[in-house]
Structures are given as structure tokens and as C-alpha cells.
Amino acid sequence: MRPTGDPVEFKATVFPFLQKDPVLNTALLSNVEGRIQGIMHDPEPPLFVSLHDGDEVVGAVVSTALRGIILGALADDLVPPLVDVLADLVPGADSVEGTPTAAHLFAELFTARVGKSFRELRGLRLHQLITFAEQKAAGTPRLATEADLEVAAELFHGYSVELGHDSTPATADDWLRGRIALERVWLSEDRDRVVSLVGRNATIFGATRVGPVYTPPEYRGHGYASALTAHVTDQILATGSKACLFTDRANPTSNKIYATIGYRPIADFVGLSFT
């Protein structure tokens, strides 16, 4: 097991392993790539851990102040030795995300070691676009520009608050500024009102994850998010990339919307918090 604080070193070590399934490993890939590109910021330095069987990489884990511990699709049998390392290196970690069995096992062992308890925050479902179906709504899709930063930050702040993440207008601004410059944020505008926001992550090994997707409560029910997500998905497909996204398993409305576009579930994940 090899911990490091250097995302470039970590990328060189684990990306050949993660490349075997870039859709399944999308969360880890985009998190590391975002730090190298300078568009992800944390109040404390992140920790990256590669797991090895001899000379072979068999797992990759990221621990950050804002996202907690990300296990990806880590195998269950690698969890106990990982806990031994992380309980010493990041005892203040506040959450874990991974496959249901690995994440629950990690939470049980980790909280027992550091004297905390845990609870489930959310169930996530990873989807991949299989057959694309265009969606229509009144809004007009367009790329966000720097002039949209204030309104886009308001939407992203609302999205973060609904997910239960710590968010301020300043952190929303930080998150968006670099992504707008990289043309990774779209807005839907209807009658001079920005009614929905959809982002995408970097294309890595031929896979691109859509997200975040957010429509303020007062504009919901008009198909804005569905049409804008479909538009962004179409843009991704036009580059020859696979498209994927995460949904909240407890939200049947969003799952139905993405199914209509042509997304199909391929794996479940779960997030648990430590207190």
C-alpha cells in the first residue's frame, strides 16, 4: 500500500489500472484529473493511496476534505488493510463512498478504530448511455460564460445544499470558474431566465461523466433538466466518447428522466457519513 499527496505521481501509478473500466472508475479518474488540472480545491491536502499485489496495482483510493474517502469499485477483501492505513493517516475523515458491501465494511471497521459511528447518506446508481433519445423543452441550451458566473454559482450552491454538502457562494464560485473556462458547464435559458444547469467532467479514456444536473425548485416540472442533460449527452457522444452519470437511487423522478434519454444502470454505490 503506497500513500502519496502527489496527484501526478498517483495518476502515473493507478491510471493504467483504472483504464480497464473508465466508466466504472469515473469518480476516481475525474477526481484525480481535476486536481491535476487545478479545478478542484480542498481546504486540506488530499491523500491518494494505491493498493498493490506485488508489482500489480489492484486498487486506488482518494481521501479529500470535501468528498471524504472514495473507494471506487475497491474489492471487499482489500478493505481491512486499507482501514489499518487510513485510520492512522486520516482519522478525521467524515465519510466514505464505494460499492455497498465495501463501503459498509469500511465504515464499520474505520469507525470502530477511530471511535465514531456511521449512517447511510445516500444510495448512488451509476448509469451509462446505451441508446440516445433526444428530449425537448422550452429552454434554449448554451455554454456558460464568465458573465454567467454569478447565476451559475447560485444554482450550484443550491445543488450542493440539496445534497447536504458544505457550500458557500465562494466555494461554488471556485468550483465553477475553471469548469466554465474549460467549456464544461451548460445552462438552459427560457424567457431570459436561467432555469437549469448541467455540467460534465473531463473525458478520460473515452468516457465522460455528466454532472452536476440541477434545476431550482421553482422551475421544475417543465422538462428543462431532461432536455439539457440530453443536449450535453449528445455533445459528448459527438466526440466519440461514452457518456455516464450518477443518480440518487431514492429519487425515482430523476432515474426515470435519465432512462428516457437512454441511460441504463450498471453499478450501485453508497455514501456513508461518520460522526
Secondary structure, DSSP 8 states (H G I E B T S, - for coil): -EEES-HHHHHHHHHHHHTTSTTTTHHHHHHHHHHHTT----SS--EEEEEEETTEEEEEEEEETTTEEEEET--GGGHHHHHHHHHHH-TT--EEEE-HHHHHHHHHHHHHHHT--EEEEEEEEEEEE-S------SSEEEE--GGGHHHHHHHHHHHHHHHT----HHHHHHHHHHHHHTT-EEEEEETTEEEEEEEE---BTTEEEEEEEE--GGGTTSSHHHHHHHHHHHHHHHTT-EEEEEEETT-HHHHHHHHHHTEEEEEEEEEEEE-
